[in-house]
């Protein structure tokens, strides 16, 4: 385990739960009196089956290079985003020159079961209706985390936190060719509202596009994310559909909505709350269907993180072909981040400043 912050500790807990023996190296250990070893400190003859890279994004390529220098056939699991926007060619080149190495980028919501169940319910209850809209929102008030210096993405801004998760959910609801077009296109400036921040690059974004499909009418795609809470006044306010309707003790909102004819399917990903504010058990998701026959709902127990880690370990250690490095989602959020940096995008309205930032990022 390279890096032992929040993501690293979660990886460690789940991997040890699978029966794996996990040790930690941390190039940025916070305690100088008892520092964790670095990669260079490990004995050269110590075998390592899998390296899990959980450092901040800026250190990913450096960590991958150090591991491959030690073991040209290494198996690497890298937290998302895989690298900074300009480092994609460098990461690809590293893998090209180490043909026997394998690398998997964590993409937990690509392995969530709930979106597939949503699609199955839609096919059963609305088989004659084409999908006309897909809306996905991932929101969390990260101001306290930011003030504590937990994770600050100054390269991608808001797009480096939850946007890749939203794209993974979107990819599970769209046909593969349509999803490829979405990842490869634009985005056009007029389709995205971005709340820029001089210290955090951007804090919220709302994208609305129309996507043509090969076998049906065009689909409206709407994505929304914020890292300063849905009620913070800024130039990209949360749309009405991306707000909770009842009390909740957690600022996180992970939501997908699919509209097909007269049917509305709503998927709430953990954390999920009852109307009185009681949270359902961890890793419990709720799918609801509203249509001409009334309202139905299902609870889906599932851990996307556990699924993704098991898939990654099987891919890295199994006999199958070497996995391809898919940088299309990274390219998409890189282009969105570039829009946020442009001075000719619509000016932001005043918005609430985040909590004080640490003096050293």
N, C-alpha and C positions, 0 to 999 in steps of 0.2 A: 504494500500500500504506500504510494508516494503522495504525501499530503494527508493530514489527519484533522481537517476541519469538519464542518457539519456533514458534507457529502462523504468524506473519507470515513467518518465514524459510522455513518449509515451503511456504507458498503461493507465495512468490517463486520458489523453486527449481522447482516444478512449472509455474508459469505461464511462466517463462522457457524451460522445456523445451518448451512449446507454441509457442514463437516469439514471445511477447509481450515488449514492452519494459516493464520494471517500474522504477518509482522509488518512493522511500520518504519519507513524512512520518511523524513520530513525536512526538506531544505529550508523551511521557514518555521521551525519549531518556536512557539511563543515563549518558552521558558529557557532562558540562557543558562540557568543553573543545572538543568537536566535535559540537554538537547537530544532530540532523536537523531539517530545516525543518518548520514546521507548515502546516496547510491555508492559513492566512492569508498565509503567506510565498510561496505559489505565484503566479506571474504570472497575472493575470486572463484573459489571452488564451491560456493554455496548454491545449490540448485534452486531456481525459482520457476514455478510452472506458469504463473500469470502475474503480470504487473498491472496494478490498478492505479491510474493516474488521476488524482483528485486534487491537484494543485489549482490555484487560480488560473484562468484561461491563458494569461500571459506567459505562464511557465510550461504549458503543455508541450510545445514543440521541443523546447530545451530538454524536458524530461524524457520524451520519446527518443531523442537523439542520444542522450546519455545511456539509456537502457540498450539501445541497438548497438552502441559502441561496446558495451559490455557483452551483449549476447545478440549476434546478428539474426538469430532465429527466434527472438523473443515473442511472446504472446502478450499483447497489450490491450487493456480495457481503458478507454479514455472518457472522462466525463464530458458532457456537452457544455458549451460549444467546443468543437474539436480544437479550434485554434482561433487566433485573431483573423480579421477579414483579409489581411494581406499575406497571411502565412499558409494559405491553402497549397500553393505550388511547392513550397518548401516541405510541407508534410507529405505531399504526394511523392516528391523526389526521394525522400527518406525511404518510403516503402518501395519505390521502384528499384532502389539500390540494395534493398534487403529483401529479395524475392521470397525467402523462406520464412520471413516474419509474418505475423498476423496482427491486425489491429481492428478492434470493434469500438465504435463510438456509442456511448450510452444513449438510448432513445426510448425511455421507459414507456411513454404513452403509445408508441408504435406496437407495444406488446400488451396493451390493456385489452381486456376481453369485453368491456362494456360497450365501446363503439361498434364492435362486431355484432353484439346482441341488439343494439339499436337498429343496425341495418337489417338484421333478420326480422325484427318486429315490423319495420317499415315494409319489407317485402311481403310479409304475411297479411298485414292489415290494409295496406294501400298499394296493392300490386299494379293497379291500373293508373296510378298517379305518378307523374314524373316529379323528381325533387326540384323545387323552384328556389329554395334558399337554404343555406347552411350558415349558421352563426356560432362562433366560438369565442369565449371570453375566459381568460386566465388572469385573475387579479390578486394582488397581495399588497398590503401596506408594509413596505420594507424599511420605513424610515428609522425605526429603532435598530434594525440590523445594519443599516448603512452607517448610522452614527457610531456603532460599535466596530465598524470596519470589517464586518463579516465577509461581504462580497460586493464589490463595486465594479461594475462593468463600464469603463469609460470609453471602450471601443464601440460596442454595439448599443449602449444605453439600454432603454427599455426592451429592445429587441433581443438582448442577450440573456434575459431572465426566463421568460415564459413563452416567447414567440415560437421557439423550436418545438415546445410541447404542443402548442396550438396547431402548428403545421402537421405534427404527427397525428393528431386527432383528425384534422381535415383530410389527411391522406388515407385514413381508414374509412372515410365517408364518400370519397370521390373515386370514380374510375381512374385507374393508373395513368392513362394518357392525359386526362384532364388535369390530374394533379401535377404531372410533369410540366404541362403548359403553365400552370400557376407558378411553379417554382422557377421556371426559366424566363418568365416574362417580367417586364417593367421593374418595379411598379411605377405608374404614372403619378406625378406630384399631386394632381387634383383628386386622387383616390384615397389619400392618406392625410389625416389630421394628426399632428405630432406636437406634444407639449415638450418644448426644448427647455433645458436647464443648463446654465453655464458650468455647473460643477458636476453634473451627472449625465451630460450629453442629452438625454431625453428621459422623461418620467412617465409618459403615457402615449398611446397611439391607437388610432381607430381607422381601420382600412376597410373600404367597401369597394368591391370590384364585381364585374359580371364576367362569367366564364362560359364560353361556348362548349357544348358537348357534342360528341359525334352522333349520338342516337337519341337526342331529345332536345327540349328547349334549353336556353341559357340558364345558368344557375347564379343567383346572387350570392357572393361570398362576403361575409362580414366578420372581421376579427377585431377584438378589443383587448388591450392589456394596460394595466397601470401598476406602478410600484410605489405609489403614494396614497393609495386608497381611492375608492370611487367618488368620495364626496369632496376631495381636494379640488378647489376651483382652478381650472387650467384650460388650455385651448383644445383639449381632447377629452371632454367629459364622458362619463360612462353612458352609453345608450340605455334606454329604459329596460330593454330585455336583459341587460347585463348587471342588474341590481337585485339584491336579495329582497324578498317580499316579507320576510319575518326576521325575528331577532336571531343573532348568532354571536358566539363568543370568539370567533376566529375571522380574521379579515380576508382569508383566502376564499376565492370563488373560482371554481373550475366548471365551466358550463358549455354544453353543445346543444344547439337546437336545429332541427331539420323540419322544414315545411314541405309537405307534399300534398297538393290538392287541398282538401278541407282538413287534413291531418297535421297536427303539431306534435312532434316528438321532442322531449326535453331530457337530456342526460346531465345529471348533477354528479360530478366526480368528487370523491372525498376531499374535504370534509362536507358532510351532508347533515342538515339539521331538520328536526321536526318543527311544526308551527310554533310550539312553545319555546323554541330555542335549544332543546336538548339535542346533543350531537349523537348521531348514529355511530356504532362501533367503527373503529379505524379500518380503512380499506373497504368500506361499504359504500356503494354507489347506487343512485336511484334513477330509474328510467320511467318516465311518464308518457302516456299517449292520450291526447285529446282529439276527439273527432266526432262525427255524427252520432256514434253510438255511446258517447259519454267519455268518462275518464277511467283510465286503468294505470296501474303502476307496478313496477317490479323492483326488488332490491337485488343488487349484484355484488356478492363478496368477491374481491379480487385485489391482488397487490401487483400493480404494474411494475414497480421497482424490482420485486422479487422475480417476476416473470422475465424482465429484461436482463437481470444478472444471470439467471439460469440459462437463458438463450445465449448470452455472451460467452459464458464459460463453455457451453457445449460447442459453440462455433469456434472458439479459440483452440480447444483441446480435441475436438472431434475429427473424424476422418474426411469430412466434406471439403469442398473447394475453398480456397482462400477467399475471404469476403472482400468485396469491392469497397473502396472508400467513396461514399456518396457525399459530395460537397455541395449538392444542389440547395439544400435548406440553408447551409451556411452562406452561399451566394445570395440567396433571397434576403436574409436578414442583413447582410452586408450592404446590399443596395438600399434597403430601407434605412439603415443607419446613415448612409451617405445622404439620403434625402433630408434627414434631420439636421445634418451639418450644413446644408445649403442655405445661403442667405436670402435666396429669392423665393423660398417657400412662404406660405402665409404667416404673418407675424403672430406670435403667441399672445394670448391675453395674460394679464398678471395672474400668477398662481401662487399658492402657499409654498414657502420654502421648506425643503426637507429639514429634518433635525440636523444639528451641527455635525459636520463631517470630521472624521479624525484628522489629525495634523499630518499623518503619514499614510498614504494610500498603498 
